[in-house]
Amino acid sequence: MSPHVLVLGGTTEARELAAELTARPGVRVTTSLAGRVARPGAVEGDVRTGGFGGADGLARWLREHRVDVLVDATHPFASGITANAARAATAAGVPAVVLRRPGWQAGPGDRWHEAGSLSEAAALLPGLGRRVFLTTGRLGLAAFAHLSGPHFLVRSVEAPGPPLPPDTEVLLARGPFTLDDERALLLRHRIDVLVTKDSGGAATAAKLTAARDLALPVVVVRRPPLPDGVSAVADVPSALALLDLAGD
């Protein structure tokens, strides 16, 4: 019987992994998308959209669809999904792999301020600047809604919903972004502080270099830790190598 791989997707790495696996003869791939983005990128193989109903629902789906390997390639901040996936894989007796791109690292000249949450990031802003480039995505903006002093430029793929800070300008855009474009954006909007999650990857990293070039402070929200007993591979080739090993 052909091996069945379930990929919890939504990231560039998930799409790359699905493409690599579907190109292999005899491998069946299903990618699950949460459905939070109206127009996700094209994905090779079978695609399902929507939640499973928690860890128990996912474990049931793994059994019913005879999944041989589960790959969690969700966003590094999708901690709830990752926790449910780990519990479901254990309950269903299915091997699991977590695919997480490496986080960003501060370099010479960076003025980073680390925060453990969006709320901690919001608490840092009054002492750092009044024109804020907020690139934490459209979810979780409520953490900044009480700040009436700063002007916020919020960039997201889709329009955010309320509550938002009183003085908010929304910029709809999807990466990757070039260094020249990011530097020009910061200058055009007179940004004096950047707020971002440590998503990692190259698609949106140019803003960090632009902020360094302009000597701007950057508030970086740290990633949530992986569940106990769960480890991650850093890229698609490593995930493929581990999947091949698991199938021997």
Secondary structure by P-SEA (a helix, b strand, c coil): ccbbbbbbcccaaaaaaaaaaaacccbbbbbbbcccccccccccccccccccccaaaaaaaaaaacccbbbccccccaaaaaaaaaaaaaaacbbbbbbbcbbbbbccccbbbbbccaaaaaaacccccccccccccccccccccccccbbbbcccccccccccccbbbbbbbbccccaaaaaaaaaaacccbbbbccccccccaaaaaaaaaabbbbbbbbcccccccbbbbccaaaaaaaaaaaac
